[in-house]
Amino acid sequence: MNTAALSRKGRRALQSEAQRTYGVPGPAALALHEAYMALNHKDAVTATTRAQEVSRSHPDSQHPWVILGIVALNRHEAETARRFFEEARRVAPDAPQPLAGLGKALVLQGDVFAAVDLFAAALQAGSSDRPMIRLYADLMSSMNRLTEVARTLERAAARLRDPALYHMLAEIYLTAEEYPKAIAAFDAEYALAPETADARIGQVKAAQYRHDHARAEQLTAALLTEMPDRDELISLRMTALRNLGRAEEALHLLDAQFSAPIYYKRALAVAAHVYLDQGARQAAGHAFRAADALTDEESLWSGRAYGTFCFGEGRFDEGAPFYARRQPEANRHKIPFASSAPENLAGRKRLYLMQEQGIGDQLALMPLIALAPLAEGAEITFVGDPRMEAALRGNTLGLRFREEIEFTKEQIAGGEIIFVGDLTRYLPARPRAAPLGGYLRPDPARVAQLRKRYRDMATGAPVVGVAWRSGDRLTGWHRSVALPDLAARLPGGALVVNLQYGDCAAELAAASARRPDLTFLDDPEVDQMRDLAAFLAQIQAIDRIVTIDNTTAHACGAVGHADTHVLLPAGAECMWYWGREGRDDPWFGMLHLHRQARPRDWSAPLDAIETLFSGVAHTRSG
């Protein structure tokens, strides 16, 4: 706007408003207004001229320095922009614009770590700079600082009521595998902008992670009719169709014309899962490999997917370098895969095993340290969840423990830290069928106390431990079985000890209603989410355990519980530790595996459990 063209009255009104906005008097306020308007119209000359005038007359105003900094940023003059924004920050140290601008200048100079701290401070100060927020989210995600960026974005999205920010937040939560929070963010986006394509696609994803596959299928069918060029919808629809058992329809969508390689990559990954469901393992391997080779985008999951596929096939040499790519670059900068190499380990007198993934995976991977070519007498310390400290006492692997928060204060030499998952590189050296289980030693006194209490409660009836649900929103639906269906196969009169984590009250009530002859015990003395050592003792105190593939199964393997029966899904959701076929446990070496004959059909494993108990006495002593 050319303020000279305004009437005298209009000019006075604009000047009064500008004075309130910019905090400087009269003509200087109008000059700042004109400078900001010039910026909006990409008129750098006018913006610079007006800002320079005010910087001379009112150097203690942040605004001329901010305007000059923005002009320099637009010209990619990083050092000049930095100086201007530092001057603005001198005047207004807690104002959002100088903080955001200085952060952008530092990004241009390559100092991204300092930049994200400034961006976070700008958001804390109330910034509504959407491009800065997107840049902040991208940088923090690339550093794998997902929890931190999500916390900051959640506050900003709520403050600004911005559907695009909620969508961004939801995608970050998906990457962080915090699926309930992702669902909530998608729902918040939809509540604000139900008509937008992104919000409607977000509802497809929310339906998937709620395991409402019928709704996901209906939504994708409607959206593809309206938006046939939105390639993202193809892999989402393929996933819904696969989960509904409509495999051929899902595979047919691979023939679509994709506008970008990343969407074809995602579709190939879904196809690989369909092939595994069908038992077409060679086709699955080709699809996983093709997806990984297609583009470097999203290479973390595609490398991990092909690596774990190879592991499941027993091709450990081939899979190891792909599986190594599961960690983001920021993590690998600190803990390189090369640190786990034989030539490095052989010369180390101490080594730190860094936790990754969940407790169950850690219990599965930890014993691989026995395969590594360690220096004689090397001190090995596991770094992780504080619940592991008591659980590891007396372990046969010689592992010490260090809580992660303490670990950050230590002086650690390069090459002394490896991710526990990097030990998979030594699987080719494992003697065939050599057991990895039985390395944890729960407290014998605690085991004896729990065993006596359970047997006294059972009064001669069987004591059976059960776990039936996976908390993994991505694959857990395929691995979980309904507790009433499992309870229907247990021997009459049994004491059924709940080994399932989380809130189980409704499921236990439903199972009790179906089998009133069973006694279901949710032991208040044992909380595996707080006290892992107590949970391990509880497992060892129970005569027979029936569990799906979750933390309970790996805990049973870690303590060497020889009468544990694991219910496994067929197809893609069968974890690589268990191989592809057979009842023998190829990992821990002592569990009993009961596999689905077909994906999503638990009848065969449940029949096996019923047969297992067929000779067990069904009455309690009086």
C-alpha positions in Angstrom: 0.0 0.0 0.0 1.3 3.5 -0.9 0.4 5.5 2.2 1.0 8.8 0.3 -2.2 8.1 -1.7 -4.3 8.0 1.5 -6.5 10.9 2.6 -5.2 12.9 5.5 -7.7 11.3 7.8 -6.9 7.8 6.5 -3.2 8.5 6.9 -3.7 9.6 10.5 -5.8 6.5 11.3 -3.1 4.2 9.7 -0.4 6.0 11.6 -2.2 5.6 14.9 -2.7 1.9 14.3 1.0 1.5 13.2 2.2 3.2 16.4 0.2 0.8 18.5 1.6 -2.2 16.5 5.2 -1.3 16.2 5.8 0.9 19.3 7.4 3.8 17.5 5.9 7.3 16.9 4.4 8.9 13.8 6.3 8.8 10.5 8.6 6.0 11.7 5.6 3.8 12.4 4.3 4.4 8.9 7.7 3.7 7.4 7.7 0.3 9.2 4.2 -0.4 7.9 5.4 0.4 4.3 8.4 -1.8 4.8 6.4 -4.8 5.9 3.9 -4.3 3.0 6.9 -4.1 0.6 8.2 -7.4 2.0 4.8 -9.0 1.3 5.0 -7.8 -2.3 8.7 -8.9 -2.6 9.8 -5.3 -3.0 13.2 -5.7 -1.3 14.4 -2.2 -2.3 11.5 -0.3 -0.6 11.6 -2.6 2.4 15.3 -2.0 2.9 15.0 1.8 2.4 12.2 2.2 4.9 13.8 -0.1 7.4 17.2 1.6 7.2 15.4 5.0 7.9 13.9 3.6 11.1 17.1 1.8 12.2 18.8 5.2 12.3 16.0 7.1 14.0 14.8 4.3 16.3 17.7 1.8 16.7 16.0 0.4 19.9 13.1 -1.0 17.9 13.3 -4.6 16.8 11.3 -4.1 13.7 13.8 -2.4 11.3 16.4 -5.1 12.2 13.9 -7.9 11.6 12.9 -6.5 8.2 16.6 -6.1 7.2 17.2 -9.6 8.4 14.3 -11.0 6.3 15.6 -9.3 3.2 19.1 -10.8 3.8 17.5 -14.2 4.3 15.6 -13.9 1.1 19.0 -13.2 -0.6 20.6 -16.2 1.2 23.1 -13.8 2.8 23.4 -15.8 6.0 26.0 -13.8 7.9 24.3 -10.4 7.1 21.0 -11.9 8.2 22.6 -13.2 11.4 23.9 -9.8 12.3 20.6 -8.1 11.8 18.6 -10.6 13.8 21.2 -10.5 16.6 20.7 -6.7 16.7 16.9 -7.3 16.9 17.4 -9.8 19.7 19.6 -7.3 21.6 16.6 -5.0 21.6 13.9 -7.6 22.2 15.6 -10.8 23.6 12.4 -12.7 24.1 10.4 -11.7 21.1 9.6 -14.5 18.6 10.6 -12.8 15.3 14.3 -12.3 16.2 14.5 -15.8 17.6 13.0 -17.4 14.5 15.0 -15.2 12.1 18.3 -15.9 13.8 17.5 -19.6 13.7 16.9 -19.4 10.0 20.2 -17.6 9.5 22.0 -20.3 11.5 20.4 -23.0 9.3 21.9 -21.2 6.2 25.3 -21.3 8.0 24.9 -25.0 8.8 24.5 -24.7 12.6 21.3 -26.6 12.8 21.7 -27.7 16.4 21.7 -24.0 17.6 19.0 -23.2 15.2 16.4 -25.7 16.5 17.0 -24.4 20.0 16.2 -20.9 18.8 13.1 -22.2 16.9 11.9 -23.9 20.1 12.4 -20.6 22.0 10.5 -18.7 19.3 7.5 -21.1 19.6 7.6 -20.8 23.4 7.5 -17.1 22.9 4.3 -17.4 20.8 5.6 -17.5 17.2 3.1 -18.2 14.5 5.7 -18.4 11.7 4.4 -21.5 9.8 7.5 -21.9 7.5 9.7 -21.7 10.6 7.6 -24.4 12.3 7.8 -26.7 9.3 11.6 -26.2 9.1 11.9 -26.9 12.9 9.8 -30.1 12.5 11.9 -31.3 9.6 15.2 -30.6 11.3 14.2 -32.2 14.6 12.8 -35.3 12.8 16.0 -35.7 10.9 17.8 -35.6 14.2 15.4 -38.3 15.5 14.3 -35.9 18.3 10.7 -36.9 17.8 9.4 -36.7 21.3 10.8 -33.2 21.8 9.5 -31.8 18.6 6.1 -33.4 19.1 5.7 -31.9 22.5 6.6 -28.4 21.1 4.3 -28.8 18.1 1.4 -30.0 20.1 1.4 -26.8 22.1 1.7 -24.7 19.0 -1.1 -26.5 17.1 -3.4 -26.1 20.1 -2.5 -22.4 20.4 -2.9 -21.6 16.7 -5.7 -24.1 16.1 -4.0 -24.9 12.8 -5.1 -28.1 11.0 -1.9 -28.3 9.0 0.2 -28.3 12.2 -2.0 -31.1 13.6 -1.4 -33.1 10.4 2.3 -32.5 10.8 2.2 -33.5 14.4 0.2 -36.7 13.6 2.8 -37.8 11.0 5.6 -37.2 13.6 3.7 -39.4 16.1 3.4 -42.1 13.5 7.2 -42.0 12.9 7.7 -42.2 16.7 5.3 -45.2 16.8 3.1 -43.3 19.3 -0.1 -44.3 17.5 -2.8 -43.2 20.0 -1.3 -39.7 20.0 -1.2 -39.8 16.2 -4.9 -40.7 16.1 -5.8 -37.8 18.5 -3.8 -35.4 16.3 -5.6 -36.6 13.1 -8.9 -36.2 14.8 -8.0 -32.7 16.0 -7.1 -31.8 12.4 -10.4 -33.2 11.1 -12.4 -31.3 13.7 -10.9 -28.0 12.4 -11.0 -28.7 8.6 -13.2 -31.7 7.8 -13.4 -30.7 4.1 -9.6 -30.8 3.3 -8.0 -33.7 1.5 -5.2 -34.0 4.1 -7.7 -34.2 7.0 -9.8 -36.8 5.2 -6.7 -38.9 4.4 -5.7 -38.5 8.1 -9.0 -40.1 9.0 -8.0 -43.1 6.9 -4.8 -43.5 8.8 -6.7 -43.0 12.1 -9.1 -45.8 11.1 -6.1 -48.1 10.3 -4.5 -47.5 13.7 -7.8 -48.1 15.4 -7.9 -51.4 13.5 -11.2 -50.3 11.9 -10.2 -51.7 8.5 -13.7 -51.7 7.1 -13.9 -47.9 7.6 -10.4 -47.5 6.1 -11.5 -49.4 3.0 -14.7 -47.4 2.6 -12.9 -44.1 3.0 -10.2 -44.9 0.5 -12.7 -46.1 -2.0 -14.6 -42.8 -1.8 -11.4 -40.7 -1.8 -9.9 -42.4 -4.8 -13.1 -41.8 -6.7 -12.8 -38.0 -5.9 -9.0 -37.8 -6.1 -7.6 -40.5 -8.4 -4.3 -38.8 -8.6 -3.6 -38.9 -4.8 -1.1 -41.8 -4.9 -0.8 -41.9 -1.1 -4.3 -43.4 -1.1 -3.2 -46.5 -3.0 -1.0 -48.0 -0.4 -3.5 -47.1 2.3 -6.2 -48.9 0.4 -4.0 -51.8 -0.3 -3.3 -52.1 3.5 -7.1 -52.0 4.3 -7.8 -54.6 1.6 -5.0 -56.9 2.9 -6.3 -56.6 6.5 -9.8 -57.6 5.3 -8.4 -60.6 3.5 -9.0 -59.3 0.0 -5.4 -60.0 -1.2 -6.0 -60.1 -4.9 -7.7 -56.7 -4.9 -4.8 -55.3 -3.0 -2.2 -56.7 -5.4 -4.2 -55.4 -8.4 -3.6 -51.9 -7.3 0.1 -52.3 -8.0 -0.8 -51.7 -11.7 -1.7 -48.1 -10.9 0.3 -45.3 -12.5 2.3 -43.7 -9.7 3.4 -40.1 -10.0 6.3 -40.4 -7.5 8.6 -43.3 -6.6 7.9 -43.0 -2.9 4.3 -44.0 -3.3 5.2 -47.0 -5.5 7.7 -48.0 -2.8 5.1 -48.0 -0.2 2.8 -50.0 -2.4 5.5 -52.6 -3.0 6.0 -53.0 0.7 2.3 -53.7 1.2 2.5 -56.2 -1.7 5.4 -57.9 0.1 3.3 -58.4 3.2 0.5 -59.8 1.0 2.9 -62.3 -0.6 4.1 -63.4 2.9 0.5 -63.9 3.9 0.1 -66.1 0.8 3.3 -68.1 1.6 4.9 -66.7 -1.6 8.2 -66.0 0.2 10.3 -65.5 -3.0 7.9 -62.9 -4.3 7.9 -61.2 -1.0 11.7 -61.0 -1.0 11.7 -59.5 -4.5 9.1 -56.9 -3.5 10.9 -55.8 -0.3 14.2 -55.6 -2.2 12.7 -53.6 -5.1 11.0 -51.2 -2.7 14.4 -50.6 -1.0 16.2 -50.1 -4.2 13.6 -47.8 -5.8 14.4 -44.6 -3.9 16.5 -43.4 -1.0 13.4 -41.8 0.5 12.2 -43.5 3.7 15.2 -45.8 3.5 15.2 -46.6 7.3 12.1 -48.7 7.2 12.8 -50.3 3.8 16.3 -51.3 4.8 15.0 -52.8 8.1 12.1 -54.5 6.3 14.4 -56.3 3.8 16.9 -57.1 6.6 14.3 -58.7 8.8 12.9 -60.6 5.9 16.3 -62.1 5.2 16.7 -62.9 8.9 13.4 -64.7 8.9 14.7 -66.8 6.0 17.9 -67.6 7.8 20.0 -65.4 5.4 21.8 -63.5 8.2 24.8 -62.5 6.2 22.6 -60.9 3.5 20.3 -59.2 6.0 22.8 -57.7 8.4 23.8 -54.6 6.4 20.2 -53.8 5.5 19.1 -54.2 9.2 21.9 -51.9 10.2 20.1 -49.1 8.4 17.2 -49.1 10.9 18.9 -46.3 12.9 18.6 -42.7 11.6 21.8 -40.9 10.6 21.8 -38.8 13.8 22.0 -42.0 15.9 24.6 -43.5 13.6 26.8 -40.5 13.9 27.0 -41.2 17.6 27.0 -45.0 17.4 28.2 -46.3 14.0 27.5 -49.8 12.8 31.3 -50.2 12.4 31.7 -50.0 16.2 30.2 -53.5 16.4 32.8 -54.9 13.9 35.1 -57.8 15.1 38.2 -55.7 14.7 36.8 -53.0 17.0 35.4 -55.4 19.7 38.6 -57.4 20.0 40.5 -54.5 21.3 38.0 -53.1 23.8 38.3 -53.7 27.5 34.9 -52.3 28.1 31.8 -52.1 25.9 28.3 -50.5 26.3 25.3 -52.1 24.8 22.7 -49.4 24.0 19.0 -50.2 24.3 16.7 -49.9 21.3 13.2 -51.0 20.4 11.0 -52.4 23.2 11.7 -54.5 26.3 10.8 -57.7 24.4 13.2 -57.1 21.6 15.9 -56.2 24.1 15.4 -59.5 25.9 15.6 -61.3 22.6 18.7 -59.5 21.3 20.8 -59.3 24.5 22.1 -62.9 24.5 23.7 -62.3 21.1 26.6 -60.7 23.1 27.8 -64.3 23.7 28.5 -64.6 19.9 30.6 -61.5 19.7 34.4 -61.8 19.5 35.1 -59.9 22.7 38.4 -59.3 24.4 39.1 -61.6 27.3 37.9 -60.0 30.5 36.0 -57.2 28.7 33.5 -55.4 30.9 30.1 -55.3 29.2 27.4 -52.9 30.4 23.8 -52.7 29.2 22.5 -49.2 29.0 18.7 -48.7 29.2 15.4 -48.8 31.0 15.9 -48.6 34.8 13.6 -51.7 35.1 16.4 -53.7 33.6 18.7 -53.2 36.5 17.0 -55.6 38.9 16.1 -58.0 36.1 19.7 -58.4 35.0 21.0 -59.3 38.5 22.7 -62.7 38.4 22.5 -63.0 34.6 24.8 -65.6 33.0 26.0 -63.2 30.3 28.1 -61.2 32.7 26.2 -58.0 31.8 26.4 -55.0 34.1 23.8 -52.3 34.0 23.8 -48.5 33.6 20.7 -46.4 33.5 20.7 -44.2 30.4 20.4 -40.9 32.3 23.6 -41.8 34.2 25.3 -42.9 31.0 25.1 -39.4 29.5 27.5 -38.2 32.2 30.2 -40.7 31.5 33.3 -40.2 29.5 33.0 -42.8 26.7 35.6 -43.3 24.0 34.5 -43.7 20.4 33.9 -47.3 19.5 32.9 -48.3 23.0 29.2 -48.1 22.4 27.1 -50.4 20.1 23.4 -50.8 19.6 22.2 -54.1 20.9 20.6 -54.8 17.6 23.9 -54.6 15.8 24.9 -57.9 17.4 22.7 -59.5 14.8 25.8 -59.3 12.5 27.1 -62.3 14.5 24.2 -64.6 13.8 26.0 -66.4 11.0 28.5 -67.6 13.5 25.8 -69.0 15.8 26.0 -72.8 16.1 22.9 -74.3 14.5 20.0 -74.4 16.9 22.2 -73.2 19.8 19.7 -71.9 22.4 19.9 -68.3 23.4 17.5 -68.4 26.3 17.7 -69.0 30.0 20.3 -66.3 30.8 18.2 -64.4 33.4 17.9 -65.7 36.9 14.9 -64.4 38.8 15.2 -64.2 42.6 14.6 -67.8 43.9 13.0 -66.7 47.1 10.5 -64.5 45.3 9.8 -67.3 42.8 9.1 -69.8 45.6 6.9 -67.4 47.5 4.7 -66.7 44.4 4.6 -70.4 43.4 3.4 -71.4 46.8 0.7 -68.6 46.8 -0.6 -69.6 43.4 -0.7 -73.3 44.2 -2.4 -72.6 47.5 -5.0 -70.6 45.6 -5.4 -73.3 42.9 -6.0 -76.0 45.5 -4.8 -78.7 43.2 -6.1 -77.3 39.9 -3.7 -76.2 37.1 -2.0 -72.8 37.3 -1.8 -71.3 33.9 -0.4 -67.9 32.9 -1.8 -66.1 29.9 -1.0 -63.1 27.7 -3.1 -62.4 24.7 -2.7 -58.9 23.3 0.1 -56.9 21.7 0.3 -53.2 22.3 1.8 -52.5 18.9 -0.8 -50.6 17.0 0.9 -51.4 13.7 1.1 -55.2 13.8 -0.4 -56.1 17.1 -3.9 -56.6 15.7 -2.5 -59.6 13.7 -0.7 -61.0 16.7 -3.5 -60.7 19.3 -6.1 -63.2 20.2 -9.4 -62.5 22.1 -9.0 -63.6 25.7 -12.5 -65.3 25.8 -11.5 -67.4 22.8 -8.2 -68.4 24.6 -10.0 -69.0 27.9 -12.4 -71.4 26.2 -9.5 -73.8 25.6 -8.2 -73.9 29.1 -8.8 -76.7 31.6 -11.8 -76.5 33.9 -11.2 -75.1 37.3 -7.8 -73.7 36.5 -6.3 -70.6 38.2 -5.5 -68.3 35.3 -2.8 -65.7 36.1 -2.9 -62.6 34.0 0.5 -61.8 32.5 -0.9 -59.1 30.2 0.3 -55.5 30.6 -2.1 -52.6 30.5 -5.7 -52.2 31.5 -7.3 -55.7 31.1 -10.4 -55.3 33.3 -13.0 -55.5 30.5 -11.3 -58.5 28.8 -11.0 -60.4 32.1 -14.6 -59.8 32.9 -15.7 -61.0 29.4 -13.5 -64.1 29.8 -14.9 -64.8 33.2 -18.4 -64.5 31.9 -17.7 -67.1 29.2 -15.8 -69.4 31.6 -17.2 -68.9 35.1 -15.5 -72.1 36.3 -12.1 -70.5 35.9 -10.5 -68.2 38.5 -8.8 -65.2 36.9 -6.1 -63.6 39.0 -4.7 -60.1 38.3 -2.0 -60.2 40.9 -1.7 -56.8 42.6 1.8 -57.6 43.9 3.2 -57.8 40.4 3.3 -54.8 37.9 5.5 -55.6 35.0 5.4 -52.0 33.8 7.1 -50.9 37.0 9.0 -54.0 38.3 10.3 -56.2 35.5 12.2 -58.4 38.0 8.9 -59.2 39.8 7.4 -60.1 36.5 10.2 -62.5 35.7 9.8 -64.2 39.1 6.0 -64.5 38.4 6.7 -66.2 35.1 9.0 -68.7 36.7 6.5 -69.4 39.4 3.8 -70.5 37.0 3.7 -74.1 35.8 2.5 -73.5 32.2 2.2 -70.3 30.2 0.2 -69.6 27.0 1.1 -66.3 25.3 1.1 -64.6 22.0 4.3 -63.0 20.6 4.7 -60.1 23.0 7.0 -59.1 25.9 5.8 -62.1 27.9 7.0 -64.6 25.3 10.5 -63.1 25.2 10.6 -62.8 29.0 9.7 -66.6 29.2 12.6 -67.3 26.8 15.0 -65.1 28.8 14.3 -67.0 32.0 14.2 -70.4 30.3 10.6 -71.3 31.0 10.4 -74.7 29.3 6.6 -75.0 29.4 5.7 -71.9 27.5 3.5 -72.1 24.5 3.6 -69.2 22.0 0.7 -68.5 19.6 2.1 -67.1 16.3 0.4 -65.5 13.4 0.9 -66.7 9.9 2.3 -64.4 7.2 4.0 -61.0 7.5 3.4 -60.4 11.2 5.3 -63.4 12.3 8.5 -61.9 13.8 11.8 -63.0 12.3 13.0 -64.5 15.6 10.6 -67.5 15.1 11.6 -68.4 11.5 8.9 -69.3 9.0 7.8 -72.8 10.0 7.9 -75.6 12.6 7.1 -76.0 16.3 10.6 -75.9 17.5 11.8 -72.5 18.9 14.8 -71.5 16.8 15.7 -68.5 19.0 15.6 -69.2 22.8 15.6 -72.9 22.2 13.0 -74.0 24.8 9.6 -72.5 23.9 6.9 -74.3 22.1 5.5 -72.6 19.0 1.9 -73.0 17.7 1.4 -71.3 14.3 -1.7 -70.2 12.5 -2.5 -72.2 9.3 -3.9 -69.1 7.7 -3.5 -65.4 8.5 -6.0 -64.1 11.0 -7.3 -67.6 11.8 -6.4 -68.7 15.4 -8.3 -72.0 15.2 -5.2 -74.2 14.7 -3.1 -72.8 17.6 -6.1 -72.8 19.9 -7.0 -76.4 19.0 -3.4 -77.2 19.9 -3.7 -75.6 23.3 -6.9 -77.4 24.0 -5.2 -80.7 23.1 -2.3 -79.8 25.3 -4.6 -79.6 28.3 -6.8 -82.6 27.4 -5.2 -84.9 29.9 -5.1 -82.3 32.8 -7.3 -82.8 35.8 -10.2 -80.3 35.7 -11.2 -80.3 39.3 -9.9 -78.6 42.4 -9.3 -80.5 45.6 -11.7 -79.7 48.4 
